[in-house]
């Protein structure tokens, strides 16, 4: 995954994410919008086969890159929890 900063101001950032699509961007947007410091979080994917998504974040306070970093860490935790729960459920199913 490659990131390219397209625009950056004090409380806004717009980045292009190479090689991702709706799945990742939708999850990232959802996690961002759970935070009180986020004013706007969204993404645009002009065409899923030919374009890289562009993510936009505007904060009410704090730096948007910090909010993105926190959201990425939160997604990692959720992914780990899902993997652990899935492995447990799979083992229980196999024991039947």
C-alpha positions as CSV (number, residue, x, y, z in Angstrom):
1,X,0.0,0.0,0.0
2,X,1.4,3.4,-1.0
3,X,0.1,6.7,0.3
4,X,0.4,10.0,-1.4
5,X,-0.5,13.3,0.3
6,X,-2.5,15.4,-2.1
7,X,-3.4,18.3,0.2
8,X,-2.5,19.2,3.8
9,X,-3.6,22.1,6.0
10,X,-3.8,22.6,9.7
11,X,-6.9,20.5,10.2
12,X,-7.4,18.9,6.8
13,X,-5.7,16.2,4.8
14,X,-6.4,14.5,1.5
15,X,-4.5,11.3,0.7
16,X,-4.5,8.9,-2.2
17,X,-4.2,5.2,-1.3
18,X,-2.7,3.0,-4.0
19,X,-4.0,-0.5,-4.3
20,X,-7.1,-0.3,-2.0
21,X,-10.8,-0.2,-2.6
22,X,-14.1,0.3,-0.9
23,X,-13.5,-2.4,1.7
24,X,-10.6,-0.8,3.3
25,X,-11.7,2.8,2.8
26,X,-15.2,2.1,4.2
27,X,-13.7,0.5,7.3
28,X,-11.3,3.4,7.7
29,X,-14.1,6.0,7.3
30,X,-16.3,4.2,9.9
31,X,-13.5,4.1,12.5
32,X,-12.6,7.8,11.8
33,X,-16.3,8.9,12.3
34,X,-16.4,7.2,15.7
35,X,-14.0,9.9,17.0
36,X,-15.3,13.1,18.4
37,X,-12.4,15.1,17.0
38,X,-13.5,14.3,13.4
39,X,-15.6,16.9,11.6
40,X,-15.6,15.1,8.2
41,X,-14.2,11.8,7.0
42,X,-14.9,10.4,3.6
43,X,-13.4,8.9,0.5
44,X,-13.9,9.0,-3.3
45,X,-13.3,6.1,-5.6
46,X,-14.1,7.3,-9.1
47,X,-13.8,3.8,-10.7
48,X,-13.0,0.6,-8.7
49,X,-10.9,-0.9,-11.5
50,X,-8.8,2.0,-12.6
51,X,-8.6,4.6,-9.8
52,X,-7.0,4.8,-6.4
53,X,-9.3,6.0,-3.6
54,X,-8.8,9.5,-2.2
55,X,-9.5,9.9,1.5
56,X,-10.4,13.2,3.0
57,X,-10.3,14.0,6.8
58,X,-11.1,17.3,8.5
59,X,-10.7,17.6,12.3
60,X,-12.4,19.9,14.8
61,X,-9.2,19.8,16.9
62,X,-5.9,18.1,16.6
63,X,-4.0,17.1,13.5
64,X,-5.7,15.0,10.9
65,X,-2.6,12.8,10.3
66,X,-2.8,11.9,14.0
67,X,-6.5,10.9,13.6
68,X,-5.6,8.8,10.6
69,X,-2.8,7.0,12.5
70,X,-5.2,6.4,15.5
71,X,-7.8,5.0,13.1
72,X,-5.3,2.7,11.5
73,X,-4.2,1.3,14.9
74,X,-7.9,0.8,15.9
75,X,-8.5,-1.1,12.6
76,X,-5.5,-3.3,13.4
77,X,-6.9,-4.1,16.8
78,X,-10.3,-4.9,15.4
79,X,-8.7,-7.2,12.7
80,X,-6.7,-9.0,15.4
81,X,-9.9,-9.5,17.5
82,X,-11.8,-10.8,14.5
83,X,-9.0,-13.3,13.6
84,X,-8.8,-14.6,17.2
85,X,-12.6,-15.0,17.3
86,X,-12.6,-16.7,13.9
87,X,-9.9,-19.2,14.9
88,X,-11.7,-20.0,18.1
89,X,-15.0,-20.6,16.3
90,X,-13.3,-22.7,13.6
91,X,-11.6,-24.9,16.3
92,X,-14.9,-25.4,18.1
93,X,-16.7,-26.3,14.9
94,X,-13.9,-28.8,13.9
95,X,-14.3,-30.5,17.3
96,X,-18.0,-31.3,16.7
